[in-house]
Amino acid sequence: MPISEEIQRLILAEGTAMDLAAQAQKEGVRDLRQSGLIKVRGGMTTLEEVISVTNE
């Protein structure tokens, strides 16, 4: 994940994982499941594999 100034501020302020995830989403960073689903569409993996390794 790229570390923007806002992400860095959250890290230094001991923000929660939820705070970091929310900021990353605002900045357009894909989470693991989103990245996996793109790979499913591209035929590089299966939906079952993505579901098995991500938990939301």
mmCIF entry with sequence, helices, sheets and N, C-alpha, C, O atoms, coordinates in Angstrom:
data_MODEL
# 
_entry.id   MODEL 
# 
_entity.id                         1 
_entity.type                       polymer 
_entity.pdbx_number_of_molecules   1 
# 
_entity_poly.entity_id                      1 
_entity_poly.type                           'polypeptide(L)' 
_entity_poly.nstd_linkage                   no 
_entity_poly.nstd_monomer                   no 
_entity_poly.pdbx_seq_one_letter_code       MPISEEIQRLILAEGTAMDLAAQAQKEGVRDLRQSGLIKVRGGMTTLEEVISVTNE 
_entity_poly.pdbx_seq_one_letter_code_can   MPISEEIQRLILAEGTAMDLAAQAQKEGVRDLRQSGLIKVRGGMTTLEEVISVTNE 
_entity_poly.pdbx_strand_id                 A 
# 
loop_
_entity_poly_seq.entity_id 
_entity_poly_seq.num 
_entity_poly_seq.mon_id 
_entity_poly_seq.hetero 
1 1  MET n 
1 2  PRO n 
1 3  ILE n 
1 4  SER n 
1 5  GLU n 
1 6  GLU n 
1 7  ILE n 
1 8  GLN n 
1 9  ARG n 
1 10 LEU n 
1 11 ILE n 
1 12 LEU n 
1 13 ALA n 
1 14 GLU n 
1 15 GLY n 
1 16 THR n 
1 17 ALA n 
1 18 MET n 
1 19 ASP n 
1 20 LEU n 
1 21 ALA n 
1 22 ALA n 
1 23 GLN n 
1 24 ALA n 
1 25 GLN n 
1 26 LYS n 
1 27 GLU n 
1 28 GLY n 
1 29 VAL n 
1 30 ARG n 
1 31 ASP n 
1 32 LEU n 
1 33 ARG n 
1 34 GLN n 
1 35 SER n 
1 36 GLY n 
1 37 LEU n 
1 38 ILE n 
1 39 LYS n 
1 40 VAL n 
1 41 ARG n 
1 42 GLY n 
1 43 GLY n 
1 44 MET n 
1 45 THR n 
1 46 THR n 
1 47 LEU n 
1 48 GLU n 
1 49 GLU n 
1 50 VAL n 
1 51 ILE n 
1 52 SER n 
1 53 VAL n 
1 54 THR n 
1 55 ASN n 
1 56 GLU n 
# 
_struct_asym.id          A 
_struct_asym.entity_id   1 
# 
loop_
_struct_conf.conf_type_id 
_struct_conf.id 
_struct_conf.pdbx_PDB_helix_id 
_struct_conf.beg_label_comp_id 
_struct_conf.beg_label_asym_id 
_struct_conf.beg_label_seq_id 
_struct_conf.pdbx_beg_PDB_ins_code 
_struct_conf.end_label_comp_id 
_struct_conf.end_label_asym_id 
_struct_conf.end_label_seq_id 
_struct_conf.pdbx_end_PDB_ins_code 
_struct_conf.beg_auth_comp_id 
_struct_conf.beg_auth_asym_id 
_struct_conf.beg_auth_seq_id 
_struct_conf.end_auth_comp_id 
_struct_conf.end_auth_asym_id 
_struct_conf.end_auth_seq_id 
_struct_conf.pdbx_PDB_helix_class 
_struct_conf.details 
_struct_conf.pdbx_PDB_helix_length 
HELX_P HELX_P1 AA1 GLU A 5  ? LEU A 12 ? GLU A 5  LEU A 12 1 ? 8  
HELX_P HELX_P2 AA2 ALA A 17 ? LYS A 26 ? ALA A 17 LYS A 26 1 ? 10 
HELX_P HELX_P3 AA3 LEU A 32 ? ARG A 41 ? LEU A 32 ARG A 41 1 ? 10 
HELX_P HELX_P4 AA4 LEU A 47 ? VAL A 53 ? LEU A 47 VAL A 53 1 ? 7  
# 
_struct_conf_type.id          HELX_P 
_struct_conf_type.criteria    ? 
_struct_conf_type.reference   ? 
# 
loop_
_atom_site.group_PDB 
_atom_site.id 
_atom_site.type_symbol 
_atom_site.label_atom_id 
_atom_site.label_alt_id 
_atom_site.label_comp_id 
_atom_site.label_asym_id 
_atom_site.label_entity_id 
_atom_site.label_seq_id 
_atom_site.pdbx_PDB_ins_code 
_atom_site.Cartn_x 
_atom_site.Cartn_y 
_atom_site.Cartn_z 
_atom_site.occupancy 
_atom_site.B_iso_or_equiv 
_atom_site.pdbx_formal_charge 
_atom_site.auth_seq_id 
_atom_site.auth_comp_id 
_atom_site.auth_asym_id 
_atom_site.auth_atom_id 
_atom_site.pdbx_PDB_model_num 
ATOM 1   N N  . MET A 1 1  ? 0.849   -1.168  0.000   1.00 0.00 ? 1  MET A N  1 
ATOM 2   C CA . MET A 1 1  ? 0.000   0.000   0.000   1.00 0.00 ? 1  MET A CA 1 
ATOM 3   C C  . MET A 1 1  ? 0.899   1.237   0.000   1.00 0.00 ? 1  MET A C  1 
ATOM 4   O O  . MET A 1 1  ? 1.827   1.334   0.803   1.00 0.00 ? 1  MET A O  1 
ATOM 5   N N  . PRO A 1 2  ? 0.624   2.175   -0.895  1.00 0.00 ? 2  PRO A N  1 
ATOM 6   C CA . PRO A 1 2  ? 1.397   3.412   -0.863  1.00 0.00 ? 2  PRO A CA 1 
ATOM 7   C C  . PRO A 1 2  ? 1.101   4.202   0.417   1.00 0.00 ? 2  PRO A C  1 
ATOM 8   O O  . PRO A 1 2  ? -0.038  4.242   0.882   1.00 0.00 ? 2  PRO A O  1 
ATOM 9   N N  . ILE A 1 3  ? 2.115   4.814   0.967   1.00 0.00 ? 3  ILE A N  1 
ATOM 10  C CA . ILE A 1 3  ? 1.959   5.574   2.218   1.00 0.00 ? 3  ILE A CA 1 
ATOM 11  C C  . ILE A 1 3  ? 1.864   7.063   1.891   1.00 0.00 ? 3  ILE A C  1 
ATOM 12  O O  . ILE A 1 3  ? 2.871   7.737   1.673   1.00 0.00 ? 3  ILE A O  1 
ATOM 13  N N  . SER A 1 4  ? 0.638   7.551   1.865   1.00 0.00 ? 4  SER A N  1 
ATOM 14  C CA . SER A 1 4  ? 0.401   8.978   1.637   1.00 0.00 ? 4  SER A CA 1 
ATOM 15  C C  . SER A 1 4  ? 0.662   9.742   2.932   1.00 0.00 ? 4  SER A C  1 
ATOM 16  O O  . SER A 1 4  ? 0.882   9.140   3.983   1.00 0.00 ? 4  SER A O  1 
ATOM 17  N N  . GLU A 1 5  ? 0.635   11.050  2.850   1.00 0.00 ? 5  GLU A N  1 
ATOM 18  C CA . GLU A 1 5  ? 0.811   11.865  4.054   1.00 0.00 ? 5  GLU A CA 1 
ATOM 19  C C  . GLU A 1 5  ? -0.278  11.564  5.075   1.00 0.00 ? 5  GLU A C  1 
ATOM 20  O O  . GLU A 1 5  ? -0.003  11.502  6.273   1.00 0.00 ? 5  GLU A O  1 
ATOM 21  N N  . GLU A 1 6  ? -1.506  11.378  4.615   1.00 0.00 ? 6  GLU A N  1 
ATOM 22  C CA . GLU A 1 6  ? -2.613  11.112  5.544   1.00 0.00 ? 6  GLU A CA 1 
ATOM 23  C C  . GLU A 1 6  ? -2.467  9.736   6.184   1.00 0.00 ? 6  GLU A C  1 
ATOM 24  O O  . GLU A 1 6  ? -2.719  9.582   7.379   1.00 0.00 ? 6  GLU A O  1 
ATOM 25  N N  . ILE A 1 7  ? -2.066  8.737   5.407   1.00 0.00 ? 7  ILE A N  1 
ATOM 26  C CA . ILE A 1 7  ? -1.834  7.397   5.962   1.00 0.00 ? 7  ILE A CA 1 
ATOM 27  C C  . ILE A 1 7  ? -0.699  7.466   6.991   1.00 0.00 ? 7  ILE A C  1 
ATOM 28  O O  . ILE A 1 7  ? -0.794  6.873   8.065   1.00 0.00 ? 7  ILE A O  1 
ATOM 29  N N  . GLN A 1 8  ? 0.359   8.183   6.662   1.00 0.00 ? 8  GLN A N  1 
ATOM 30  C CA . GLN A 1 8  ? 1.471   8.333   7.599   1.00 0.00 ? 8  GLN A CA 1 
ATOM 31  C C  . GLN A 1 8  ? 1.004   9.002   8.891   1.00 0.00 ? 8  GLN A C  1 
ATOM 32  O O  . GLN A 1 8  ? 1.391   8.586   9.983   1.00 0.00 ? 8  GLN A O  1 
ATOM 33  N N  . ARG A 1 9  ? 0.174   10.036  8.766   1.00 0.00 ? 9  ARG A N  1 
ATOM 34  C CA . ARG A 1 9  ? -0.343  10.717  9.959   1.00 0.00 ? 9  ARG A CA 1 
ATOM 35  C C  . ARG A 1 9  ? -1.123  9.745   10.834  1.00 0.00 ? 9  ARG A C  1 
ATOM 36  O O  . ARG A 1 9  ? -0.973  9.744   12.056  1.00 0.00 ? 9  ARG A O  1 
ATOM 37  N N  . LEU A 1 10 ? -1.968  8.909   10.200  1.00 0.00 ? 10 LEU A N  1 
ATOM 38  C CA . LEU A 1 10 ? -2.751  7.929   10.960  1.00 0.00 ? 10 LEU A CA 1 
ATOM 39  C C  . LEU A 1 10 ? -1.849  6.915   11.663  1.00 0.00 ? 10 LEU A C  1 
ATOM 40  O O  . LEU A 1 10 ? -2.102  6.550   12.811  1.00 0.00 ? 10 LEU A O  1 
ATOM 41  N N  . ILE A 1 11 ? -0.807  6.463   10.982  1.00 0.00 ? 11 ILE A N  1 
ATOM 42  C CA . ILE A 1 11 ? 0.122   5.503   11.582  1.00 0.00 ? 11 ILE A CA 1 
ATOM 43  C C  . ILE A 1 11 ? 0.800   6.115   12.798  1.00 0.00 ? 11 ILE A C  1 
ATOM 44  O O  . ILE A 1 11 ? 0.870   5.496   13.860  1.00 0.00 ? 11 ILE A O  1 
ATOM 45  N N  . LEU A 1 12 ? 1.300   7.338   12.634  1.00 0.00 ? 12 LEU A N  1 
ATOM 46  C CA . LEU A 1 12 ? 1.996   8.004   13.739  1.00 0.00 ? 12 LEU A CA 1 
ATOM 47  C C  . LEU A 1 12 ? 1.063   8.313   14.906  1.00 0.00 ? 12 LEU A C  1 
ATOM 48  O O  . LEU A 1 12 ? 1.494   8.368   16.057  1.00 0.00 ? 12 LEU A O  1 
ATOM 49  N N  . ALA A 1 13 ? -0.223  8.513   14.598  1.00 0.00 ? 13 ALA A N  1 
ATOM 50  C CA . ALA A 1 13 ? -1.208  8.796   15.645  1.00 0.00 ? 13 ALA A CA 1 
ATOM 51  C C  . ALA A 1 13 ? -1.797  7.505   16.215  1.00 0.00 ? 13 ALA A C  1 
ATOM 52  O O  . ALA A 1 13 ? -2.743  7.537   17.001  1.00 0.00 ? 13 ALA A O  1 
ATOM 53  N N  . GLU A 1 14 ? -1.217  6.359   15.802  1.00 0.00 ? 14 GLU A N  1 
ATOM 54  C CA . GLU A 1 14 ? -1.674  5.049   16.248  1.00 0.00 ? 14 GLU A CA 1 
ATOM 55  C C  . GLU A 1 14 ? -3.143  4.812   15.908  1.00 0.00 ? 14 GLU A C  1 
ATOM 56  O O  . GLU A 1 14 ? -3.914  4.312   16.728  1.00 0.00 ? 14 GLU A O  1 
ATOM 57  N N  . GLY A 1 15 ? -3.517  5.186   14.668  1.00 0.00 ? 15 GLY A N  1 
ATOM 58  C CA . GLY A 1 15 ? -4.868  4.937   14.193  1.00 0.00 ? 15 GLY A CA 1 
ATOM 59  C C  . GLY A 1 15 ? -5.136  3.443   14.113  1.00 0.00 ? 15 GLY A C  1 
ATOM 60  O O  . GLY A 1 15 ? -4.210  2.637   14.026  1.00 0.00 ? 15 GLY A O  1 
ATOM 61  N N  . THR A 1 16 ? -6.402  3.089   14.142  1.00 0.00 ? 16 THR A N  1 
ATOM 62  C CA . THR A 1 16 ? -6.778  1.678   14.080  1.00 0.00 ? 16 THR A CA 1 
ATOM 63  C C  . THR A 1 16 ? -6.651  1.150   12.652  1.00 0.00 ? 16 THR A C  1 
ATOM 64  O O  . THR A 1 16 ? -6.525  1.913   11.695  1.00 0.00 ? 16 THR A O  1 
ATOM 65  N N  . ALA A 1 17 ? -6.688  -0.164  12.540  1.00 0.00 ? 17 ALA A N  1 
ATOM 66  C CA . ALA A 1 17 ? -6.666  -0.797  11.219  1.00 0.00 ? 17 ALA A CA 1 
ATOM 67  C C  . ALA A 1 17 ? -7.870  -0.342  10.404  1.00 0.00 ? 17 ALA A C  1 
ATOM 68  O O  . ALA A 1 17 ? -7.774  -0.179  9.187   1.00 0.00 ? 17 ALA A O  1 
ATOM 69  N N  . MET A 1 18 ? -8.985  -0.140  11.059  1.00 0.00 ? 18 MET A N  1 
ATOM 70  C CA . MET A 1 18 ? -10.191 0.330   10.369  1.00 0.00 ? 18 MET A CA 1 
ATOM 71  C C  . MET A 1 18 ? -9.989  1.747   9.839   1.00 0.00 ? 18 MET A C  1 
ATOM 72  O O  . MET A 1 18 ? -10.424 2.064   8.732   1.00 0.00 ? 18 MET A O  1 
ATOM 73  N N  . ASP A 1 19 ? -9.330  2.602   10.623  1.00 0.00 ? 19 ASP A N  1 
ATOM 74  C CA . ASP A 1 19 ? -9.030  3.970   10.177  1.00 0.00 ? 19 ASP A CA 1 
ATOM 75  C C  . ASP A 1 19 ? -8.137  3.943   8.936   1.00 0.00 ? 19 ASP A C  1 
ATOM 76  O O  . ASP A 1 19 ? -8.371  4.670   7.970   1.00 0.00 ? 19 ASP A O  1 
ATOM 77  N N  . LEU A 1 20 ? -7.113  3.096   8.979   1.00 0.00 ? 20 LEU A N  1 
ATOM 78  C CA . LEU A 1 20 ? -6.191  2.982   7.850   1.00 0.00 ? 20 LEU A CA 1 
ATOM 79  C C  . LEU A 1 20 ? -6.900  2.439   6.611   1.00 0.00 ? 20 LEU A C  1 
ATOM 80  O O  . LEU A 1 20 ? -6.684  2.930   5.503   1.00 0.00 ? 20 LEU A O  1 
ATOM 81  N N  . ALA A 1 21 ? -7.741  1.432   6.800   1.00 0.00 ? 21 ALA A N  1 
ATOM 82  C CA . ALA A 1 21 ? -8.472  0.851   5.668   1.00 0.00 ? 21 ALA A CA 1 
ATOM 83  C C  . ALA A 1 21 ? -9.415  1.878   5.054   1.00 0.00 ? 21 ALA A C  1 
ATOM 84  O O  . ALA A 1 21 ? -9.521  1.967   3.831   1.00 0.00 ? 21 ALA A O  1 
ATOM 85  N N  . ALA A 1 22 ? -10.093 2.646   5.884   1.00 0.00 ? 22 ALA A N  1 
ATOM 86  C CA . ALA A 1 22 ? -11.025 3.657   5.379   1.00 0.00 ? 22 ALA A CA 1 
ATOM 87  C C  . ALA A 1 22 ? -10.282 4.726   4.586   1.00 0.00 ? 22 ALA A C  1 
ATOM 88  O O  . ALA A 1 22 ? -10.747 5.146   3.526   1.00 0.00 ? 22 ALA A O  1 
ATOM 89  N N  . GLN A 1 23 ? -9.142  5.166   5.087   1.00 0.00 ? 23 GLN A N  1 
ATOM 90  C CA . GLN A 1 23 ? -8.362  6.186   4.378   1.00 0.00 ? 23 GLN A CA 1 
ATOM 91  C C  . GLN A 1 23 ? -7.821  5.629   3.071   1.00 0.00 ? 23 GLN A C  1 
ATOM 92  O O  . GLN A 1 23 ? -7.855  6.307   2.044   1.00 0.00 ? 23 GLN A O  1 
ATOM 93  N N  . ALA A 1 24 ? -7.325  4.405   3.104   1.00 0.00 ? 24 ALA A N  1 
ATOM 94  C CA . ALA A 1 24 ? -6.812  3.787   1.882   1.00 0.00 ? 24 ALA A CA 1 
ATOM 95  C C  . ALA A 1 24 ? -7.916  3.694   0.830   1.00 0.00 ? 24 ALA A C  1 
ATOM 96  O O  . ALA A 1 24 ? -7.679  3.957   -0.348  1.00 0.00 ? 24 ALA A O  1 
ATOM 97  N N  . GLN A 1 25 ? -9.116  3.320   1.257   1.00 0.00 ? 25 GLN A N  1 
ATOM 98  C CA . GLN A 1 25 ? -10.238 3.231   0.319   1.00 0.00 ? 25 GLN A CA 1 
ATOM 99  C C  . GLN A 1 25 ? -10.549 4.609   -0.267  1.00 0.00 ? 25 GLN A C  1 
ATOM 100 O O  . GLN A 1 25 ? -10.814 4.724   -1.463  1.00 0.00 ? 25 GLN A O  1 
ATOM 101 N N  . LYS A 1 26 ? -10.521 5.647   0.556   1.00 0.00 ? 26 LYS A N  1 
ATOM 102 C CA . LYS A 1 26 ? -10.754 7.011   0.071   1.00 0.00 ? 26 LYS A CA 1 
ATOM 103 C C  . LYS A 1 26 ? -9.732  7.396   -0.993  1.00 0.00 ? 26 LYS A C  1 
ATOM 104 O O  . LYS A 1 26 ? -10.034 8.143   -1.923  1.00 0.00 ? 26 LYS A O  1 
ATOM 105 N N  . GLU A 1 27 ? -8.519  6.873   -0.839  1.00 0.00 ? 27 GLU A N  1 
ATOM 106 C CA . GLU A 1 27 ? -7.436  7.197   -1.762  1.00 0.00 ? 27 GLU A CA 1 
ATOM 107 C C  . GLU A 1 27 ? -7.409  6.269   -2.979  1.00 0.00 ? 27 GLU A C  1 
ATOM 108 O O  . GLU A 1 27 ? -6.536  6.389   -3.838  1.00 0.00 ? 27 GLU A O  1 
ATOM 109 N N  . GLY A 1 28 ? -8.367  5.347   -3.045  1.00 0.00 ? 28 GLY A N  1 
ATOM 110 C CA . GLY A 1 28 ? -8.470  4.481   -4.212  1.00 0.00 ? 28 GLY A CA 1 
ATOM 111 C C  . GLY A 1 28 ? -7.618  3.227   -4.182  1.00 0.00 ? 28 GLY A C  1 
ATOM 112 O O  . GLY A 1 28 ? -7.435  2.575   -5.210  1.00 0.00 ? 28 GLY A O  1 
ATOM 113 N N  . VAL A 1 29 ? -7.093  2.883   -3.011  1.00 0.00 ? 29 VAL A N  1 
ATOM 114 C CA . VAL A 1 29 ? -6.292  1.659   -2.884  1.00 0.00 ? 29 VAL A CA 1 
ATOM 115 C C  . VAL A 1 29 ? -7.239  0.474   -2.767  1.00 0.00 ? 29 VAL A C  1 
ATOM 116 O O  . VAL A 1 29 ? -8.144  0.478   -1.932  1.00 0.00 ? 29 VAL A O  1 
ATOM 117 N N  . ARG A 1 30 ? -7.032  -0.552  -3.609  1.00 0.00 ? 30 ARG A N  1 
ATOM 118 C CA . ARG A 1 30 ? -7.877  -1.744  -3.571  1.00 0.00 ? 30 ARG A CA 1 
ATOM 119 C C  . ARG A 1 30 ? -7.475  -2.633  -2.398  1.00 0.00 ? 30 ARG A C  1 
ATOM 120 O O  . ARG A 1 30 ? -6.295  -2.750  -2.065  1.00 0.00 ? 30 ARG A O  1 
ATOM 121 N N  . ASP A 1 31 ? -8.488  -3.264  -1.772  1.00 0.00 ? 31 ASP A N  1 
ATOM 122 C CA . ASP A 1 31 ? -8.165  -4.243  -0.742  1.00 0.00 ? 31 ASP A CA 1 
ATOM 123 C C  . ASP A 1 31 ? -7.895  -5.593  -1.404  1.00 0.00 ? 31 ASP A C  1 
ATOM 124 O O  . ASP A 1 31 ? -8.048  -5.734  -2.617  1.00 0.00 ? 31 ASP A O  1 
ATOM 125 N N  . LEU A 1 32 ? -7.498  -6.576  -0.613  1.00 0.00 ? 32 LEU A N  1 
ATOM 126 C CA . LEU A 1 32 ? -7.110  -7.874  -1.149  1.00 0.00 ? 32 LEU A CA 1 
ATOM 127 C C  . LEU A 1 32 ? -8.254  -8.538  -1.916  1.00 0.00 ? 32 LEU A C  1 
ATOM 128 O O  . LEU A 1 32 ? -8.034  -9.123  -2.977  1.00 0.00 ? 32 LEU A O  1 
ATOM 129 N N  . ARG A 1 33 ? -9.462  -8.451  -1.387  1.00 0.00 ? 33 ARG A N  1 
ATOM 130 C CA . ARG A 1 33 ? -10.598 -9.079  -2.067  1.00 0.00 ? 33 ARG A CA 1 
ATOM 131 C C  . ARG A 1 33 ? -10.870 -8.404  -3.408  1.00 0.00 ? 33 ARG A C  1 
ATOM 132 O O  . ARG A 1 33 ? -11.099 -9.090  -4.404  1.00 0.00 ? 33 ARG A O  1 
ATOM 133 N N  . GLN A 1 34 ? -10.849 -7.089  -3.451  1.00 0.00 ? 34 GLN A N  1 
ATOM 134 C CA . GLN A 1 34 ? -11.079 -6.380  -4.714  1.00 0.00 ? 34 GLN A CA 1 
ATOM 135 C C  . GLN A 1 34 ? -10.031 -6.773  -5.751  1.00 0.00 ? 34 GLN A C  1 
ATOM 136 O O  . GLN A 1 34 ? -10.361 -7.008  -6.914  1.00 0.00 ? 34 GLN A O  1 
ATOM 137 N N  . SER A 1 35 ? -8.776  -6.845  -5.333  1.00 0.00 ? 35 SER A N  1 
ATOM 138 C CA . SER A 1 35 ? -7.711  -7.251  -6.248  1.00 0.00 ? 35 SER A CA 1 
ATOM 139 C C  . SER A 1 35 ? -7.932  -8.676  -6.730  1.00 0.00 ? 35 SER A C  1 
ATOM 140 O O  . SER A 1 35 ? -7.719  -8.979  -7.904  1.00 0.00 ? 35 SER A O  1 
ATOM 141 N N  . GLY A 1 36 ? -8.359  -9.551  -5.825  1.00 0.00 ? 36 GLY A N  1 
ATOM 142 C CA . GLY A 1 36 ? -8.630  -10.932 -6.198  1.00 0.00 ? 36 GLY A CA 1 
ATOM 143 C C  . GLY A 1 36 ? -9.758  -11.052 -7.199  1.00 0.00 ? 36 GLY A C  1 
ATOM 144 O O  . GLY A 1 36 ? -9.685  -11.854 -8.130  1.00 0.00 ? 36 GLY A O  1 
ATOM 145 N N  . LEU A 1 37 ? -10.809 -10.254 -7.014  1.00 0.00 ? 37 LEU A N  1 
ATOM 146 C CA . LEU A 1 37 ? -11.944 -10.316 -7.938  1.00 0.00 ? 37 LEU A CA 1 
ATOM 147 C C  . LEU A 1 37 ? -11.549 -9.859  -9.340  1.00 0.00 ? 37 LEU A C  1 
ATOM 148 O O  . LEU A 1 37 ? -12.071 -10.369 -10.331 1.00 0.00 ? 37 LEU A O  1 
ATOM 149 N N  . ILE A 1 38 ? -10.646 -8.919  -9.422  1.00 0.00 ? 38 ILE A N  1 
ATOM 150 C CA . ILE A 1 38 ? -10.136 -8.502  -10.735 1.00 0.00 ? 38 ILE A CA 1 
ATOM 151 C C  . ILE A 1 38 ? -9.394  -9.671  -11.381 1.00 0.00 ? 38 ILE A C  1 
ATOM 152 O O  . ILE A 1 38 ? -9.499  -9.879  -12.590 1.00 0.00 ? 38 ILE A O  1 
ATOM 153 N N  . LYS A 1 39 ? -8.648  -10.432 -10.584 1.00 0.00 ? 39 LYS A N  1 
ATOM 154 C CA . LYS A 1 39 ? -7.934  -11.592 -11.115 1.00 0.00 ? 39 LYS A CA 1 
ATOM 155 C C  . LYS A 1 39 ? -8.906  -12.702 -11.527 1.00 0.00 ? 39 LYS A C  1 
ATOM 156 O O  . LYS A 1 39 ? -8.636  -13.443 -12.472 1.00 0.00 ? 39 LYS A O  1 
ATOM 157 N N  . VAL A 1 40 ? -10.026 -12.818 -10.825 1.00 0.00 ? 40 VAL A N  1 
ATOM 158 C CA . VAL A 1 40 ? -11.057 -13.789 -11.226 1.00 0.00 ? 40 VAL A CA 1 
ATOM 159 C C  . VAL A 1 40 ? -11.574 -13.418 -12.611 1.00 0.00 ? 40 VAL A C  1 
ATOM 160 O O  . VAL A 1 40 ? -11.674 -14.273 -13.491 1.00 0.00 ? 40 VAL A O  1 
ATOM 161 N N  . ARG A 1 41 ? -11.900 -12.141 -12.803 1.00 0.00 ? 41 ARG A N  1 
ATOM 162 C CA . ARG A 1 41 ? -12.382 -11.686 -14.112 1.00 0.00 ? 41 ARG A CA 1 
ATOM 163 C C  . ARG A 1 41 ? -11.370 -11.935 -15.213 1.00 0.00 ? 41 ARG A C  1 
ATOM 164 O O  . ARG A 1 41 ? -11.743 -12.209 -16.354 1.00 0.00 ? 41 ARG A O  1 
ATOM 165 N N  . GLY A 1 42 ? -10.084 -11.840 -14.876 1.00 0.00 ? 42 GLY A N  1 
ATOM 166 C CA . GLY A 1 42 ? -9.036  -12.055 -15.859 1.00 0.00 ? 42 GLY A CA 1 
ATOM 167 C C  . GLY A 1 42 ? -8.672  -13.521 -16.056 1.00 0.00 ? 42 GLY A C  1 
ATOM 168 O O  . GLY A 1 42 ? -7.801  -13.843 -16.864 1.00 0.00 ? 42 GLY A O  1 
ATOM 169 N N  . GLY A 1 43 ? -9.335  -14.409 -15.321 1.00 0.00 ? 43 GLY A N  1 
ATOM 170 C CA . GLY A 1 43 ? -9.089  -15.835 -15.466 1.00 0.00 ? 43 GLY A CA 1 
ATOM 171 C C  . GLY A 1 43 ? -7.825  -16.336 -14.782 1.00 0.00 ? 43 GLY A C  1 
ATOM 172 O O  . GLY A 1 43 ? -7.374  -17.450 -15.051 1.00 0.00 ? 43 GLY A O  1 
ATOM 173 N N  . MET A 1 44 ? -7.246  -15.519 -13.894 1.00 0.00 ? 44 MET A N  1 
ATOM 174 C CA . MET A 1 44 ? -5.990  -15.919 -13.250 1.00 0.00 ? 44 MET A CA 1 
ATOM 175 C C  . MET A 1 44 ? -6.207  -16.729 -11.979 1.00 0.00 ? 44 MET A C  1 
ATOM 176 O O  . MET A 1 44 ? -5.274  -17.363 -11.485 1.00 0.00 ? 44 MET A O  1 
ATOM 177 N N  . THR A 1 45 ? -7.424  -16.719 -11.441 1.00 0.00 ? 45 THR A N  1 
ATOM 178 C CA . THR A 1 45 ? -7.748  -17.489 -10.242 1.00 0.00 ? 45 THR A CA 1 
ATOM 179 C C  . THR A 1 45 ? -9.242  -17.763 -10.246 1.00 0.00 ? 45 THR A C  1 
ATOM 180 O O  . THR A 1 45 ? -9.953  -17.375 -11.172 1.00 0.00 ? 45 THR A O  1 
ATOM 181 N N  . THR A 1 46 ? -9.710  -18.434 -9.205  1.00 0.00 ? 46 THR A N  1 
ATOM 182 C CA . THR A 1 46 ? -11.138 -18.749 -9.113  1.00 0.00 ? 46 THR A CA 1 
ATOM 183 C C  . THR A 1 46 ? -11.778 -17.947 -7.993  1.00 0.00 ? 46 THR A C  1 
ATOM 184 O O  . THR A 1 46 ? -11.104 -17.468 -7.082  1.00 0.00 ? 46 THR A O  1 
ATOM 185 N N  . LEU A 1 47 ? -13.074 -17.814 -8.082  1.00 0.00 ? 47 LEU A N  1 
ATOM 186 C CA . LEU A 1 47 ? -13.819 -17.126 -7.034  1.00 0.00 ? 47 LEU A CA 1 
ATOM 187 C C  . LEU A 1 47 ? -13.664 -17.862 -5.709  1.00 0.00 ? 47 LEU A C  1 
ATOM 188 O O  . LEU A 1 47 ? -13.520 -17.231 -4.661  1.00 0.00 ? 47 LEU A O  1 
ATOM 189 N N  . GLU A 1 48 ? -13.691 -19.183 -5.749  1.00 0.00 ? 48 GLU A N  1 
ATOM 190 C CA . GLU A 1 48 ? -13.541 -19.965 -4.527  1.00 0.00 ? 48 GLU A CA 1 
ATOM 191 C C  . GLU A 1 48 ? -12.208 -19.680 -3.831  1.00 0.00 ? 48 GLU A C  1 
ATOM 192 O O  . GLU A 1 48 ? -12.145 -19.582 -2.606  1.00 0.00 ? 48 GLU A O  1 
ATOM 193 N N  . GLU A 1 49 ? -11.147 -19.550 -4.628  1.00 0.00 ? 49 GLU A N  1 
ATOM 194 C CA . GLU A 1 49 ? -9.822  -19.257 -4.069  1.00 0.00 ? 49 GLU A CA 1 
ATOM 195 C C  . GLU A 1 49 ? -9.819  -17.886 -3.403  1.00 0.00 ? 49 GLU A C  1 
ATOM 196 O O  . GLU A 1 49 ? -9.304  -17.738 -2.294  1.00 0.00 ? 49 GLU A O  1 
ATOM 197 N N  . VAL A 1 50 ? -10.381 -16.896 -4.056  1.00 0.00 ? 50 VAL A N  1 
ATOM 198 C CA . VAL A 1 50 ? -10.422 -15.545 -3.484  1.00 0.00 ? 50 VAL A CA 1 
ATOM 199 C C  . VAL A 1 50 ? -11.213 -15.552 -2.180  1.00 0.00 ? 50 VAL A C  1 
ATOM 200 O O  . VAL A 1 50 ? -10.781 -14.959 -1.192  1.00 0.00 ? 50 VAL A O  1 
ATOM 201 N N  . ILE A 1 51 ? -12.342 -16.204 -2.168  1.00 0.00 ? 51 ILE A N  1 
ATOM 202 C CA . ILE A 1 51 ? -13.170 -16.255 -0.957  1.00 0.00 ? 51 ILE A CA 1 
ATOM 203 C C  . ILE A 1 51 ? -12.418 -16.982 0.166   1.00 0.00 ? 51 ILE A C  1 
ATOM 204 O O  . ILE A 1 51 ? -12.507 -16.590 1.330   1.00 0.00 ? 51 ILE A O  1 
ATOM 205 N N  . SER A 1 52 ? -11.684 -18.034 -0.184  1.00 0.00 ? 52 SER A N  1 
ATOM 206 C CA . SER A 1 52 ? -11.001 -18.814 0.859   1.00 0.00 ? 52 SER A CA 1 
ATOM 207 C C  . SER A 1 52 ? -9.860  -18.042 1.524   1.00 0.00 ? 52 SER A C  1 
ATOM 208 O O  . SER A 1 52 ? -9.530  -18.313 2.679   1.00 0.00 ? 52 SER A O  1 
ATOM 209 N N  . VAL A 1 53 ? -9.256  -17.092 0.820   1.00 0.00 ? 53 VAL A N  1 
ATOM 210 C CA . VAL A 1 53 ? -8.108  -16.383 1.393   1.00 0.00 ? 53 VAL A CA 1 
ATOM 211 C C  . VAL A 1 53 ? -8.434  -14.977 1.882   1.00 0.00 ? 53 VAL A C  1 
ATOM 212 O O  . VAL A 1 53 ? -7.572  -14.298 2.441   1.00 0.00 ? 53 VAL A O  1 
ATOM 213 N N  . THR A 1 54 ? -9.660  -14.543 1.677   1.00 0.00 ? 54 THR A N  1 
ATOM 214 C CA . THR A 1 54 ? -10.074 -13.248 2.205   1.00 0.00 ? 54 THR A CA 1 
ATOM 215 C C  . THR A 1 54 ? -11.280 -13.455 3.097   1.00 0.00 ? 54 THR A C  1 
ATOM 216 O O  . THR A 1 54 ? -12.100 -14.339 2.848   1.00 0.00 ? 54 THR A O  1 
ATOM 217 N N  . ASN A 1 55 ? -11.387 -12.663 4.107   1.00 0.00 ? 55 ASN A N  1 
ATOM 218 C CA . ASN A 1 55 ? -12.549 -12.770 4.986   1.00 0.00 ? 55 ASN A CA 1 
ATOM 219 C C  . ASN A 1 55 ? -13.091 -11.384 5.258   1.00 0.00 ? 55 ASN A C  1 
ATOM 220 O O  . ASN A 1 55 ? -12.416 -10.542 5.849   1.00 0.00 ? 55 ASN A O  1 
ATOM 221 N N  . GLU A 1 56 ? -14.303 -11.160 4.826   1.00 0.00 ? 56 GLU A N  1 
ATOM 222 C CA . GLU A 1 56 ? -14.946 -9.856  5.042   1.00 0.00 ? 56 GLU A CA 1 
ATOM 223 C C  . GLU A 1 56 ? -16.284 -10.071 5.683   1.00 0.00 ? 56 GLU A C  1 
ATOM 224 O O  . GLU A 1 56 ? -17.000 -9.107  5.955   1.00 0.00 ? 56 GLU A O  1 
# 
